[in-house]
Amino acid sequence: MDNSTSQTIKRFKQIREENHYTQSDFAKVLQIKNSTADIERGKTKISGKVVARLLQEFNVNPLWLFGESTQKKIQLHQGNVSPKVVTIDSQNNENIVLVNVKAAAGYPHNVQDLDWYQQLPAFDIPLPEYRNATYRGFQVEGDSMLPLLEPKEWVIGKAINNLSEVSNNTICVIVLEDSVVVKKIRKNEDASIITLISLNSEYLPYTIQTHQIVELWEINSKLSFNIDANPDAASMKQLQEAMQALTSEVRSLKH
């Protein structure tokens, strides 16, 4: 085994270990059989398909992998997360398409299909806050964003064109290659990855590759239908119950 081959294997193994994969799990990501053990032993050469997967999944620079460059990572799409389709009404004004939970399941696969969007309900909000930008409505699925967002509530997201435009710790609708999620985002020192955070502490944060983000919508408002008709009455009742309990305790002390 020559020095260049040894260096390539070393760097290949480095990528696996940095991303905390076992040899078998890394093989699944790279879409090769069994494990990466033979590659790391030098028995099997790294194929062009594997090099392409390393670039696609981890932004690994092929020239770095083969010892021809010191630049380890390269960006494939420079953070473009703009809407793939913008809808308009009969007066040629942009409207707000509503994507419910059921529609969200098919959203990533129809993200560029104009006919699909036309099947979804759409409306317009005649307020200045909803002018000069593109907005879309999404229904919240699950309880990962409690207490801020409840299941089945609707959020309105403003389109983001590039990842560089969104601030750290912003709550967004993230359209991925196979799903749509609502999370708080945290940027990392490594620009090729981003962390998605739930507000519900029962859900752990997780990290994705930025190239997996198809669209990004910054949430700026929500539509809620779970409104207590008389919240003051509920608060008064709780106060009365607390006062009664306190009175009972005082009386028991006197006896």
C-alpha positions in Angstrom: 0.0 0.0 0.0 1.6 3.3 -1.1 1.5 6.5 1.0 -1.2 8.2 -1.0 -3.5 5.2 -0.7 -2.8 5.0 3.1 -3.6 8.7 3.5 -6.9 8.3 1.6 -7.9 5.4 3.8 -7.0 7.4 6.9 -9.1 10.3 5.8 -12.0 8.1 4.9 -11.9 6.6 8.4 -11.6 10.0 9.9 -14.9 11.1 8.3 -16.6 8.0 9.7 -15.3 8.6 13.2 -16.0 12.3 13.2 -19.6 11.6 12.5 -19.8 8.8 15.1 -20.7 5.9 12.7 -19.9 2.3 13.1 -18.5 0.6 10.0 -21.8 -1.0 9.2 -23.8 2.2 9.8 -21.4 4.2 7.6 -21.8 1.6 4.9 -25.6 2.1 4.9 -25.1 5.9 4.5 -22.7 5.4 1.6 -25.1 2.8 0.1 -22.5 -0.1 0.0 -23.0 -3.6 1.3 -22.2 -4.9 4.8 -19.5 -2.6 6.2 -16.6 -0.3 5.4 -14.1 -2.6 7.0 -12.5 -3.8 3.7 -12.1 -0.2 2.6 -10.4 0.7 5.8 -8.1 -2.3 5.6 -7.1 -1.4 2.0 -8.7 -4.5 0.5 -11.3 -2.6 -1.5 -10.8 0.6 -3.4 -13.0 3.6 -2.8 -15.4 3.8 -5.8 -16.6 6.9 -7.6 -20.1 6.2 -6.1 -18.7 6.3 -2.6 -16.8 9.5 -3.3 -20.1 11.1 -4.6 -21.9 10.0 -1.5 -19.2 11.5 0.8 -19.6 14.8 -1.1 -23.4 14.7 -1.0 -23.8 13.6 2.6 -20.8 15.2 4.3 -19.6 17.9 1.8 -16.2 16.1 1.6 -14.0 17.6 -1.0 -12.8 14.7 -3.3 -9.5 16.4 -3.8 -8.9 16.5 0.0 -9.9 12.8 0.3 -7.1 11.8 -2.2 -4.5 14.2 -0.8 -4.7 16.8 -3.5 -6.1 19.6 -1.5 -6.0 21.0 2.1 -9.6 22.1 1.9 -11.6 19.4 3.6 -15.2 20.5 2.8 -17.0 22.3 -0.1 -20.5 23.6 -0.3 -22.8 22.1 -3.0 -25.5 24.7 -3.2 -24.3 27.7 -1.2 -27.3 27.7 1.2 -30.2 28.3 -1.3 -33.4 27.5 0.5 -35.9 29.7 -1.4 -39.4 28.6 -2.3 -39.5 26.4 -5.4 -43.0 27.5 -6.3 -44.8 30.9 -5.6 -48.6 30.9 -6.0 -50.7 33.9 -7.1 -54.4 34.7 -7.0 -56.7 35.8 -9.9 -55.3 39.4 -9.6 -51.7 38.2 -9.9 -51.0 38.9 -6.2 -49.1 36.4 -4.1 -51.3 34.5 -1.7 -50.7 32.3 1.3 -51.0 28.5 0.6 -52.1 26.4 3.6 -50.3 23.1 4.0 -52.1 20.8 6.5 -50.5 17.8 8.3 -51.7 15.4 5.6 -50.4 17.6 2.7 -47.1 18.1 4.5 -46.4 14.4 4.1 -46.3 14.9 0.3 -44.9 18.3 0.3 -41.2 17.4 -0.2 -42.1 15.2 -3.2 -44.2 17.8 -4.9 -42.2 20.9 -4.0 -41.8 21.9 -7.6 -45.2 20.7 -8.9 -47.4 23.8 -9.6 -50.5 21.6 -10.2 -50.1 20.1 -6.7 -50.1 23.6 -5.1 -53.2 24.6 -6.9 -55.1 21.8 -5.1 -54.3 23.4 -1.7 -56.4 26.1 -0.1 -55.0 29.7 -0.2 -55.9 33.1 1.2 -54.7 36.6 1.6 -54.2 38.7 4.7 -54.7 42.4 3.9 -52.2 43.7 6.5 -49.0 45.5 5.9 -47.0 42.9 7.8 -47.8 40.4 5.0 -46.6 42.5 2.1 -43.3 42.6 0.2 -42.5 39.0 1.0 -43.7 35.4 0.3 -45.6 33.6 3.1 -46.9 30.1 3.6 -49.1 28.4 6.2 -48.2 25.1 7.8 -50.1 23.0 10.4 -48.1 21.9 13.4 -47.8 18.1 13.9 -47.1 16.6 17.3 -46.1 18.1 20.6 -42.4 18.7 20.1 -42.8 22.5 20.2 -45.0 22.8 23.3 -45.7 25.0 25.1 -45.4 27.6 22.3 -47.1 25.6 19.6 -49.8 23.1 20.2 -50.6 20.2 17.9 -52.9 21.1 14.9 -52.2 24.9 15.3 -51.3 26.8 12.2 -48.1 28.9 11.8 -47.4 31.4 9.1 -43.8 31.4 7.7 -41.9 34.0 5.8 -39.8 32.6 3.0 -36.0 32.6 3.5 -33.9 32.7 0.3 -30.5 31.8 1.8 -29.4 30.2 5.1 -27.2 33.3 5.7 -30.4 35.4 6.1 -31.8 33.6 9.1 -30.6 34.4 12.6 -29.5 31.8 15.2 -32.2 30.3 17.5 -35.0 31.3 15.1 -38.1 29.1 15.0 -38.7 27.9 11.4 -40.6 25.4 9.2 -37.9 23.3 7.7 -38.7 21.4 4.5 -36.3 18.5 4.2 -35.9 16.0 1.4 -38.4 13.6 3.0 -40.3 15.5 5.7 -41.5 18.9 7.0 -40.6 19.8 10.6 -41.1 22.9 12.9 -38.0 23.5 15.0 -35.7 26.1 16.4 -32.5 26.2 14.5 -29.0 26.6 15.8 -26.1 27.3 13.5 -22.8 25.6 14.1 -19.1 26.6 13.6 -19.1 24.0 10.8 -21.4 25.7 8.3 -22.2 22.4 6.6 -24.4 21.3 9.5 -27.2 22.8 11.5 -28.9 21.7 14.8 -32.7 21.4 15.1 -34.1 22.0 18.6 -37.5 21.2 20.0 -39.0 23.4 22.8 -40.4 20.3 24.5 -37.6 19.0 26.6 -38.7 15.4 26.0 -37.3 15.7 22.5 -33.6 15.8 22.0 -31.8 18.1 19.6 -30.4 16.6 16.4 -28.1 17.7 13.7 -28.6 17.6 9.9 -26.5 18.5 6.9 -27.5 21.9 5.5 -27.8 20.5 2.0 -30.7 18.4 3.2 -32.8 21.6 3.6 -35.0 22.2 0.6 -36.9 25.2 1.8 -36.9 27.3 5.0 -39.7 29.4 6.3 -39.2 31.7 9.3 -42.3 31.7 11.6 -43.6 35.1 12.4 -47.2 34.4 13.5 -49.6 31.6 14.3 -53.4 30.9 14.1 -54.7 29.5 17.3 -58.2 28.2 17.9 -57.7 27.0 21.5 -58.8 30.1 23.3 -60.3 30.0 26.8 -63.6 31.9 26.7 -63.2 33.1 30.3 -59.6 32.8 31.5 -60.2 35.2 34.4 -62.9 32.9 35.8 -60.5 30.0 35.7 -57.8 32.0 37.5 -60.3 33.2 40.1 -61.4 29.6 40.7 -57.8 28.5 41.3 -57.2 31.4 43.7 -60.4 30.5 45.6 -59.3 26.9 45.9 -55.9 27.9 47.1 -57.4 30.3 49.7 -59.7 27.5 51.0 -56.8 25.1 51.4 -54.7 27.8 53.3 -57.7 28.5 55.6 -58.1 24.8 56.4 -54.4 24.5 57.2 -54.6 27.5 59.6 -57.6 26.1 61.3 -55.9 22.7 61.9 -52.9 24.5 63.5 -55.2 26.3 66.0 -56.6 22.9 67.1 
